[in-house]
Structures are given as C-alpha cells and as structure tokens.
Amino acid sequence: MAVRFNEDATLVAQIKEGLKRKSGYCPCRLQKTEDTKCICKEFREQIADPGFEGYCHCLLYYKSKD
C-alpha cells in the first residue's frame, strides 16, 4: 500500500492553498470538524481498507494497493 499526492501538480497546489485558507480542513467540505481535518476521516478509513484503491474526496491523495 502506498499513499501519494495526485500527479496533477496544479491541482495539488490549488488544494494546498485551500487547506491553508481553511486552517488544514478539507477545502471541499463546508464543516470544520475533526472528521474533515486533512487527512480526513473518510480517507483514513479508505486507507485502512485493503480493497480500496483511489483518490481521496478532494483528489489531493491517491492510495494504491502496491
């Protein structure tokens, strides 16, 4: 298993800027809760799932099975 940034550097820069504006909370979510603090609860659960491969909600991270 490996987690990496999205290969689209422009998208990564935009999301990182959004994270700065929202003090580390997912820029794609309206709520600011511990569940939406990056890396969000949803993606942490997906990382823990051995069958999951794909991007997090905001497309910043990608989890591969390799």
PEWOQUI-V703093 format. One line per field, one symbol per residue. ss: DSSP state (A for helix, B for strand, O for the rest). psi: psi as a letter, one per 40 degrees, with the letter a starting at -180 (. if undefined). burial: I if it has 16 or more other ideal C-beta (glycine too) atoms within 10 Angstrom, else O. Layout:
BEGIN
ss: ???
psi: ???
burial: ???
END
This chain:
BEGIN
ss: OBBBBOOOAAAAAAAAAAAAAOOOBOOOOOOOOAAABOOOAAAAAAAAOOOOOBBOOOOOBBBBOO
psi: hihiiiegdddddddddddddffeiheeidigiddehhhidddddddeheehhaiideedihhie.
burial: OOOOOIOOOOOOOOIOOIIOOIOOIIIOIOOOOOOIIIOIOOIOOIOOOOOOOOOIOIIIIOIOOO
END
